[in-house]
Amino acid sequence: MSSNATRVLFGLLFAGFLHFSAAICYYSNGDPSPQDAPCGDDTDHSTCCGPGYACLSNNICMATGLEKQIPNAARYDRGSCTDKTWRSGRCPNFCVNAAHNDTLDGGIGMAKCPGNLDMYYCMDGASFNCQTGDNVLSFSGMTIPSQVECN
C-alpha cells in the first residue's frame, strides 16, 4: 500500500474514532453510561439505550431478544442521553425524580398501563393510577416503531 493510501486510511479511521468518541451517553446525574449507545446519530443529542434494548420514537427503550426472557425484568426502560446536562428535548426527560426513588445513575424500568398502548408508568415505587392518569406518562398520537437495536 502506498504511503498516501496509508495516510488516507489512517485519516478515515481517526475521523471515525472522533465521531464515535463524541457519542458518549450520560445518566441524568451526569455520570457516563458505560454500555448504552445513542439511538440516533443525525442530531446533536439523542436518547441512548442499553444492550438488548431497541430505541422507540417516544424515547423509551424496549427489551428485545434475550433481555425479554430475564425473570422480573422490565420490558421498557428510561435510558440515558448524549446530553450530559439532560437539557435537550431529545433526552428521555421522564422518570427522573429523586423524590420518587428514580434511579438517576442508571436506567429505570417502565411498564405500560394495562389495556392502553400509549400510557406508561415508572417502576419507581411511586403510586400511580392508570385510570385517572396520576403519575402516568402519555404518548398519545405518537408512533413507536423500533428505530435501532443496541447491542
Residue frames as qw, qx, qy, qz and C-alpha x, y, z in Angstrom:
[[0.000, 0.891, 0.453, 0.000, 0.00, 0.00, 0.00],
 [0.396, 0.540, -0.044, 0.742, 1.36, 3.43, -0.88],
 [0.274, -0.183, -0.496, 0.804, 2.09, 5.95, 1.82],
 [0.280, -0.097, -0.113, -0.948, -0.70, 8.23, 0.51],
 [0.645, -0.271, -0.591, -0.402, -3.21, 5.40, 0.71],
 [0.542, -0.234, -0.670, 0.449, -2.00, 4.60, 4.23],
 [0.058, -0.051, -0.272, 0.959, -2.45, 8.24, 5.28],
 [0.475, -0.178, -0.318, -0.801, -5.97, 8.35, 3.81],
 [0.677, -0.272, -0.679, -0.087, -6.91, 5.10, 5.56],
 [0.413, -0.188, -0.566, 0.688, -5.45, 6.34, 8.86],
 [0.124, -0.057, 0.047, -0.990, -7.31, 9.64, 8.44],
 [0.592, -0.255, -0.472, -0.602, -10.62, 7.88, 7.87],
 [0.649, -0.282, -0.676, 0.207, -10.11, 5.63, 10.87],
 [0.262, -0.105, -0.408, 0.868, -9.16, 8.60, 13.05],
 [0.315, -0.153, -0.146, -0.925, -12.21, 10.59, 11.87],
 [0.672, -0.298, -0.596, -0.324, -14.43, 7.60, 12.68],
 [0.541, -0.225, -0.625, 0.516, -12.87, 7.35, 16.12],
 [0.022, 0.023, -0.212, 0.977, -13.53, 11.03, 16.79],
 [0.524, -0.240, -0.328, -0.748, -17.18, 10.64, 15.82],
 [0.714, -0.271, -0.645, -0.019, -17.55, 7.50, 17.94],
 [0.449, -0.138, -0.546, 0.693, -15.79, 9.00, 20.97],
 [0.143, -0.152, 0.059, -0.976, -18.04, 12.09, 20.85],
 [0.636, -0.289, -0.430, -0.571, -21.16, 9.92, 21.24],
 [0.192, 0.045, -0.830, 0.522, -20.98, 9.35, 24.98],
 [0.488, -0.564, -0.514, -0.422, -24.21, 8.60, 26.81],
 [0.061, 0.246, -0.568, 0.783, -24.89, 10.02, 30.27],
 [0.277, -0.534, -0.788, 0.133, -27.31, 9.23, 33.06],
 [0.104, -0.868, -0.316, -0.368, -29.44, 12.07, 34.42],
 [0.564, -0.785, -0.007, 0.256, -26.96, 12.72, 37.25],
 [0.220, 0.899, -0.357, -0.123, -24.20, 13.38, 34.66],
 [0.559, -0.404, 0.710, 0.139, -22.34, 10.08, 35.11],
 [0.381, 0.399, -0.655, -0.517, -21.30, 8.39, 31.87],
 [0.907, 0.033, 0.254, -0.335, -23.18, 5.25, 30.90],
 [0.333, -0.502, 0.746, 0.286, -20.62, 2.52, 30.20],
 [0.387, 0.100, 0.884, 0.243, -22.72, 0.38, 27.82],
 [0.422, 0.709, 0.457, -0.332, -25.53, 2.50, 26.35],
 [0.374, 0.066, 0.527, 0.760, -25.45, 3.52, 22.70],
 [0.240, 0.334, 0.033, -0.911, -27.13, 6.54, 21.07],
 [0.571, 0.458, 0.660, -0.171, -30.43, 5.88, 19.30],
 [0.544, 0.805, 0.216, 0.099, -29.62, 8.34, 16.53],
 [0.608, -0.285, 0.172, 0.721, -26.55, 9.86, 15.01],
 [0.300, 0.537, 0.431, 0.660, -28.18, 12.51, 12.84],
 [0.238, -0.895, -0.185, -0.329, -28.81, 15.08, 15.61],
 [0.085, 0.674, -0.498, 0.539, -26.78, 16.86, 18.24],
 [0.307, -0.268, 0.755, -0.513, -28.34, 14.86, 21.07],
 [0.658, -0.026, -0.633, -0.408, -30.14, 11.56, 21.37],
 [0.817, -0.385, 0.263, -0.340, -31.70, 9.13, 23.81],
 [0.261, 0.457, -0.850, 0.002, -29.45, 6.12, 24.48],
 [0.910, -0.208, 0.007, -0.360, -30.44, 2.54, 25.19],
 [0.429, -0.543, 0.721, -0.019, -28.50, -0.34, 26.68],
 [0.165, 0.237, -0.907, -0.307, -27.57, -3.68, 25.13],
 [0.007, -0.284, -0.958, 0.047, -30.62, -5.82, 24.41],
 [0.173, 0.676, 0.486, -0.527, -32.93, -2.80, 24.08],
 [0.342, 0.464, 0.513, 0.636, -34.39, -1.12, 21.00],
 [0.035, -0.231, -0.148, 0.961, -34.97, 2.62, 20.78],
 [0.181, 0.669, 0.718, 0.065, -38.58, 3.70, 20.31],
 [0.214, 0.545, 0.232, 0.777, -39.60, 7.04, 18.80],
 [0.422, -0.824, -0.202, -0.320, -41.07, 8.16, 22.15],
 [0.105, 0.701, -0.559, 0.431, -37.56, 7.95, 23.76],
 [0.796, -0.365, 0.393, -0.282, -38.35, 4.76, 25.65],
 [0.166, 0.439, -0.872, -0.140, -36.10, 1.72, 25.36],
 [0.888, -0.034, 0.048, -0.455, -37.85, -1.62, 24.74],
 [0.512, -0.385, 0.766, 0.046, -36.35, -5.00, 25.64],
 [0.749, 0.444, -0.333, -0.362, -35.67, -7.28, 22.69],
 [0.637, 0.350, -0.683, 0.068, -34.35, -10.79, 22.27],
 [0.607, -0.104, -0.710, 0.342, -32.82, -12.44, 25.34],
 [0.001, 0.169, -0.382, 0.909, -33.41, -9.37, 27.51],
 [0.618, -0.234, -0.173, -0.730, -37.18, -10.12, 27.42],
 [0.809, -0.120, -0.571, -0.078, -36.56, -13.56, 28.93],
 [0.259, 0.209, -0.642, 0.691, -34.95, -12.35, 32.16],
 [0.365, -0.590, -0.718, 0.044, -37.39, -13.03, 35.03],
 [0.265, -0.810, -0.373, 0.366, -38.91, -9.87, 36.56],
 [0.357, -0.131, 0.237, 0.894, -37.02, -7.62, 34.12],
 [0.303, 0.652, 0.233, -0.655, -38.80, -4.51, 32.90],
 [0.639, 0.475, 0.532, 0.288, -39.95, -4.73, 29.31],
 [0.273, 0.857, 0.117, 0.420, -39.44, -0.95, 28.94],
 [0.645, -0.396, -0.167, 0.632, -36.76, 1.35, 30.31],
 [0.110, 0.993, -0.032, -0.002, -35.85, 5.03, 30.55],
 [0.854, 0.159, -0.056, 0.492, -32.29, 5.03, 29.28],
 [0.441, -0.533, 0.011, 0.722, -29.62, 7.71, 29.13],
 [0.385, 0.903, 0.187, -0.045, -28.82, 10.68, 26.85],
 [0.707, 0.282, 0.022, 0.648, -25.90, 12.09, 24.87],
 [0.026, -0.768, 0.058, -0.637, -26.52, 15.49, 26.50],
 [0.457, 0.009, -0.686, 0.566, -24.63, 15.40, 29.81],
 [0.130, -0.041, 0.347, -0.928, -26.89, 18.15, 31.23],
 [0.095, 0.419, 0.903, -0.012, -30.13, 16.46, 30.09],
 [0.171, 0.523, 0.196, -0.812, -31.48, 19.84, 28.94],
 [0.155, 0.146, -0.678, -0.704, -32.05, 18.67, 25.37],
 [0.714, 0.118, 0.149, -0.674, -35.61, 17.88, 24.32],
 [0.732, 0.296, -0.576, -0.213, -34.19, 14.70, 22.78],
 [0.074, 0.254, -0.866, 0.423, -33.36, 13.29, 26.23],
 [0.485, -0.414, -0.743, -0.203, -35.84, 10.94, 27.93],
 [0.030, -0.303, 0.388, -0.870, -36.89, 13.56, 30.48],
 [0.758, -0.371, -0.135, -0.519, -39.22, 11.32, 32.45],
 [0.923, -0.299, -0.215, 0.110, -38.68, 9.04, 35.45],
 [0.537, 0.333, -0.312, 0.710, -36.01, 11.44, 36.74],
 [0.399, -0.727, 0.021, -0.559, -37.50, 12.45, 40.08],
 [0.303, 0.287, -0.779, 0.467, -35.28, 11.68, 43.08],
 [0.451, -0.176, 0.445, -0.753, -38.29, 12.09, 45.39],
 [0.890, 0.097, -0.026, -0.444, -39.89, 9.07, 43.66],
 [0.709, -0.368, 0.589, 0.125, -36.78, 6.90, 44.09],
 [0.762, 0.646, -0.040, -0.033, -35.98, 7.19, 40.39],
 [0.808, -0.219, 0.223, 0.499, -32.54, 5.87, 39.55],
 [0.203, 0.953, -0.086, -0.205, -30.54, 8.92, 38.49],
 [0.134, -0.662, 0.696, 0.244, -27.29, 7.00, 37.96],
 [0.230, -0.014, 0.944, 0.237, -28.80, 4.37, 35.67],
 [0.346, -0.205, -0.585, -0.705, -31.88, 3.45, 33.70],
 [0.375, 0.022, 0.652, -0.659, -35.22, 2.81, 35.32],
 [0.106, 0.246, 0.940, 0.212, -37.87, 0.26, 34.45],
 [0.411, 0.150, 0.010, -0.899, -41.18, 1.29, 32.98],
 [0.236, 0.254, 0.938, 0.024, -44.42, -0.55, 32.26],
 [0.218, -0.246, -0.475, -0.816, -47.47, 0.04, 30.11],
 [0.493, 0.005, 0.443, -0.748, -50.81, 0.66, 31.71],
 [0.341, 0.164, 0.925, 0.042, -52.96, -2.45, 31.23],
 [0.372, 0.651, 0.661, 0.013, -55.14, -2.20, 28.15],
 [0.175, 0.957, 0.040, -0.226, -53.58, 1.07, 26.93],
 [0.827, 0.309, 0.106, 0.458, -50.95, 1.26, 24.23],
 [0.302, 0.734, -0.031, 0.608, -50.00, 4.91, 24.84],
 [0.419, -0.799, 0.174, -0.394, -49.70, 5.17, 28.64],
 [0.720, 0.155, -0.557, 0.385, -46.71, 4.13, 30.76],
 [0.510, -0.839, 0.066, -0.177, -45.65, 4.46, 34.38],
 [0.269, 0.635, -0.652, 0.314, -42.23, 4.49, 36.03],
 [0.857, -0.277, -0.435, 0.017, -41.48, 1.42, 38.13],
 [0.268, 0.476, -0.449, 0.707, -40.03, 3.53, 40.92],
 [0.291, -0.299, -0.789, 0.451, -42.40, 2.63, 43.74],
 [0.184, 0.099, 0.139, -0.968, -44.38, 5.88, 43.42],
 [0.430, 0.433, 0.729, -0.311, -48.13, 5.49, 43.42],
 [0.124, 0.142, -0.523, -0.831, -49.78, 5.72, 40.02],
 [0.508, 0.397, 0.651, -0.401, -53.29, 5.35, 38.69],
 [0.213, 0.043, 0.714, 0.666, -53.78, 4.46, 35.05],
 [0.065, 0.685, 0.720, 0.097, -57.49, 5.31, 35.26],
 [0.096, -0.938, -0.224, 0.247, -57.01, 8.88, 36.48],
 [0.583, 0.702, -0.088, 0.399, -53.60, 9.45, 34.89],
 [0.435, -0.865, 0.242, -0.057, -51.81, 10.12, 38.20],
 [0.382, -0.621, 0.646, 0.227, -48.03, 9.66, 37.73],
 [0.753, 0.302, 0.563, 0.157, -48.64, 8.23, 34.26],
 [0.096, -0.457, 0.440, 0.767, -46.87, 9.23, 31.05],
 [0.660, 0.563, 0.459, -0.192, -49.00, 9.56, 27.94],
 [0.227, -0.320, 0.587, 0.708, -47.51, 9.31, 24.46],
 [0.527, 0.577, 0.575, -0.243, -50.87, 9.63, 22.75],
 [0.522, 0.828, 0.038, -0.203, -50.70, 10.03, 19.00],
 [0.039, -0.725, 0.652, 0.217, -47.04, 9.04, 18.73],
 [0.926, 0.235, -0.278, -0.096, -45.97, 6.14, 16.61],
 [0.469, -0.701, 0.534, -0.067, -43.49, 3.94, 18.41],
 [0.944, 0.288, -0.156, 0.041, -41.85, 1.60, 15.94],
 [0.764, -0.440, 0.196, 0.428, -38.42, 0.30, 16.81],
 [0.326, 0.917, -0.204, -0.107, -35.70, 2.51, 15.34],
 [0.364, 0.619, -0.670, 0.189, -32.41, 0.99, 16.42],
 [0.915, -0.372, -0.156, -0.012, -31.45, -2.10, 18.35],
 [0.059, -0.817, 0.538, -0.200, -28.49, -1.53, 20.62],
 [0.939, 0.022, -0.337, 0.063, -26.16, -4.49, 21.04]]
